[in-house]
């Protein structure tokens, strides 16, 4: 081939590593001065040479720190317009490199090349396209929902930003990607993340009020006794002067909690409560 004839080849030295992305000409010059100063001190063992080395060392270290900081600021400022530089820098910081291990083919033998690995993975996900959905439910969604009781998005832009994670996940399934998001949720029998946050609030309130959590419910709620229709665990809703207070866990759950029927509130276990509230809300949606 022409490449083998006309393109010169080089053999890198053993242990030769590529230069860091942040390394500038000034940094390299200062590092070389430091190394020369150290070599001179090792040869003479004079105090004056050691003092000269310390000055060169401090100057080199300061130059390196400054170069790293400026490069990271540059990468961060261009992360949206030039993401390639961002991921290149991230990759350079990862010390361990992992590859896809050998996979078992349908005939029971292991793959021997990257092409065979790609074929096995492609066949697997094509035949079991809903496997990705199960992975999303098991691995991704818990991270999206982590800490919802504390951080509960109420601004529309934040709600949409979180919901887009599940929108994207459901659209990766080829058979239903042409449907709307609501239709995809119905086909997959998935609730929206907004609904799951609301449901999670009810479950946490149930745990606190029924003593399942080792927390005194008086710290969050005031239970009121009433002769009106409903259950005996209705909560008082104090006046809120700020929207921040209104969105707090102890405030935002009160309306939903007070509207639950007796058969849901009287559940004996958390699992029974989950089943009862799902049945109640599903019937409410149908009616």
C-alpha positions in Angstrom: 0.0 0.0 0.0 1.1 3.6 -0.6 0.9 4.3 3.1 3.5 1.7 3.9 5.8 3.0 1.2 5.6 6.7 1.6 4.5 7.4 5.2 7.5 7.2 7.6 7.1 5.1 10.7 8.5 5.8 14.2 9.0 3.5 17.1 8.2 5.2 20.3 10.6 4.8 23.2 9.6 2.4 25.9 7.5 4.2 28.6 7.0 7.2 26.4 3.7 8.9 27.3 1.7 11.5 25.3 2.1 15.1 26.7 -0.7 16.3 28.9 -3.3 18.5 27.1 -2.6 21.4 29.4 1.2 21.4 29.0 2.4 24.7 27.4 5.8 25.7 26.1 6.4 27.8 29.2 5.5 24.9 31.5 7.8 22.6 29.6 10.7 25.1 29.8 10.3 25.6 33.6 10.1 21.8 34.2 13.4 21.3 32.2 15.1 24.1 34.2 13.9 22.4 37.4 15.3 19.0 36.3 18.7 20.6 35.3 18.9 22.4 38.6 18.3 19.1 40.5 20.9 17.3 38.4 23.4 20.1 39.2 22.7 19.8 42.9 23.2 16.0 42.8 26.6 16.5 41.2 27.8 19.3 43.6 25.8 18.9 46.8 26.2 22.6 47.4 23.7 24.6 49.4 23.7 27.4 46.8 22.7 24.9 44.1 20.0 23.5 46.3 18.6 27.0 46.8 18.6 27.5 43.1 16.8 24.2 42.6 14.1 25.2 45.1 13.4 28.5 43.2 13.2 26.6 39.9 10.9 23.9 41.5 8.5 26.5 43.0 8.3 28.4 39.7 7.7 25.2 37.8 4.9 24.0 40.2 3.2 27.4 40.1 3.4 27.5 36.3 1.9 24.0 36.1 -1.0 24.8 38.4 -1.8 28.0 36.5 -1.7 26.1 33.1 -4.0 23.4 34.4 -6.5 25.9 35.8 -6.5 28.0 32.6 -6.9 24.9 30.4 -9.8 23.6 32.5 -11.5 26.9 32.4 -11.1 27.0 28.6 -12.5 23.4 28.2 -15.5 24.3 30.5 -16.3 27.4 28.6 -16.4 25.5 25.3 -18.1 22.4 26.6 -21.4 23.0 24.8 -20.0 24.3 21.5 -17.0 21.9 21.4 -17.9 18.8 23.5 -15.1 16.8 21.8 -12.4 18.7 23.7 -14.3 18.2 27.0 -14.6 14.4 26.6 -11.0 14.2 25.4 -9.9 15.9 28.6 -12.1 13.6 30.7 -10.7 10.6 29.0 -7.2 11.8 29.7 -8.0 11.9 33.4 -9.3 8.3 33.5 -6.4 6.0 34.5 -8.1 2.6 34.1 -9.1 1.6 30.6 -11.7 -1.1 30.3 -12.9 -2.9 27.1 -15.8 -5.2 26.3 -14.8 -8.7 27.3 -15.4 -11.8 25.1 -19.1 -12.6 24.7 -20.8 -15.9 24.1 -22.2 -16.5 20.7 -25.4 -18.5 20.1 -23.4 -21.6 19.3 -21.7 -21.5 22.7 -18.3 -20.3 21.5 -16.7 -17.0 22.6 -16.2 -14.0 20.3 -12.6 -13.5 19.1 -12.9 -10.0 17.4 -14.5 -6.6 18.0 -16.8 -7.3 14.9 -18.1 -10.4 16.4 -18.8 -8.6 19.7 -20.7 -5.9 17.9 -22.7 -8.5 16.1 -23.6 -10.4 19.3 -24.7 -7.2 21.0 -26.7 -6.0 18.1 -28.6 -9.3 17.8 -29.2 -9.3 21.5 -30.7 -5.8 21.7 -32.6 -6.2 18.5 -34.3 -9.4 19.7 -34.7 -8.1 23.3 -35.2 -4.4 22.7 -37.1 -4.0 26.0 -33.9 -5.1 27.9 -32.8 -1.4 27.6 -36.0 -0.4 29.3 -35.4 -2.8 32.2 -31.8 -1.4 32.5 -33.2 2.1 32.6 -35.8 1.3 35.3 -33.2 -0.6 37.4 -30.1 1.7 37.0 -31.0 5.1 35.6 -34.3 6.0 37.2 -33.2 5.6 40.8 -30.5 8.2 40.2 -33.0 10.6 38.7 -35.3 10.1 41.6 -32.7 10.2 44.3 -33.4 12.8 47.0 -36.8 13.8 45.6 -38.2 14.4 49.1 -35.6 17.0 49.6 -35.2 18.4 46.1 -38.6 18.5 44.5 -38.6 20.4 41.2 -41.6 22.8 40.9 -40.5 25.1 38.1 -41.7 24.0 34.7 -38.2 24.1 33.2 -36.9 21.9 35.9 -39.8 19.5 35.7 -39.3 19.2 31.9 -35.5 18.8 32.2 -36.0 15.8 34.5 -38.8 14.3 32.5 -36.7 14.5 29.3 -34.5 11.7 30.7 -37.4 9.3 30.6 -38.6 10.7 27.3 -35.3 9.9 25.7 -35.2 6.4 27.2 -38.6 5.4 25.9 -37.8 6.8 22.4 -34.8 4.5 22.1 -37.2 1.5 21.6 -37.6 1.3 17.8 -41.2 -0.1 17.7 -42.8 2.8 19.6 -40.5 5.8 18.9 -43.0 7.2 16.5 -45.6 7.5 19.2 -46.1 10.5 21.5 -44.5 10.4 25.0 -47.9 9.8 26.7 -48.7 7.0 24.3 -45.2 5.4 24.8 -45.8 5.5 28.6 -49.2 3.7 28.1 -47.6 1.0 25.9 -44.7 0.4 28.4 -47.0 0.7 31.4 -44.7 3.4 32.9 -45.9 6.4 35.0 -44.4 9.8 34.4 -41.6 10.9 36.7 -43.9 13.7 38.0 -46.4 11.0 39.0 -43.7 9.0 40.7 -42.5 12.0 42.7 -46.1 12.6 43.9 -46.4 8.9 44.7 -43.1 8.9 46.5 -44.3 11.8 48.7 -47.3 9.8 49.8 -45.2 6.8 50.6 -42.8 8.8 52.7 -45.7 10.6 54.5 -47.2 7.1 55.3 -44.0 5.9 56.8 -43.6 8.9 59.0 -47.2 9.1 60.2 -47.5 5.4 60.9 -44.2 5.3 62.8 -42.4 3.1 60.2 -39.6 5.7 60.0 -37.8 6.5 63.2 -39.0 10.1 63.0 -41.6 11.9 65.2 -44.4 13.0 62.9 -45.1 16.0 65.1 -41.9 17.6 63.7 -43.5 17.8 60.3 -47.3 17.6 60.6 -50.2 18.5 62.8 -52.9 15.8 62.8 -56.4 17.2 63.3 -59.5 15.4 64.5 -62.6 16.0 62.4 -66.1 14.7 62.2 -66.3 15.3 58.5 -66.1 12.6 55.8 -62.6 11.0 55.4 -60.0 9.4 57.5 -58.7 10.2 61.0 -55.2 11.1 59.9 -56.0 14.4 58.2 -53.4 17.1 58.4 -53.7 20.8 59.2 -52.3 23.1 56.5 -50.7 26.2 58.0 -50.5 29.4 56.1 -47.3 29.9 54.0 -46.0 33.4 53.3 -43.4 32.3 50.7 -43.5 29.9 47.7 -40.4 28.2 49.0 -42.2 27.2 52.2 -45.2 26.1 50.1 -43.1 23.6 48.1 -41.6 22.1 51.3 -42.3 18.4 51.8 -44.5 19.0 54.9 -46.7 21.4 53.0 -47.0 20.1 49.4 -48.2 16.6 50.5 -51.2 17.8 52.6 -53.9 18.1 49.9 -53.1 14.8 48.3 -52.9 13.1 51.7 -56.1 14.5 53.0 -58.0 13.4 49.9 -57.0 9.7 50.2 -59.8 7.4 51.2 -59.9 5.4 54.5 -59.1 2.1 52.9 -55.8 3.5 51.6 -54.8 5.2 54.9 -55.6 2.1 56.9 -53.1 -0.1 55.1 -51.0 -2.2 57.5 -47.7 -2.3 55.5 -45.9 -0.1 53.0 -46.4 -2.6 50.2 -50.2 -2.7 50.9 -50.2 1.1 50.9 -48.5 1.2 47.5 -51.0 -1.2 46.0 -54.0 0.6 47.5 -52.9 4.1 46.4 -52.1 2.9 42.9 -55.5 1.3 42.6 -57.2 4.4 44.0 -55.4 6.8 41.6 -56.0 4.5 38.6 -59.7 4.4 39.3 -59.7 8.2 39.8 -58.1 8.7 36.3 -60.6 6.3 34.7 -63.6 8.0 36.3 
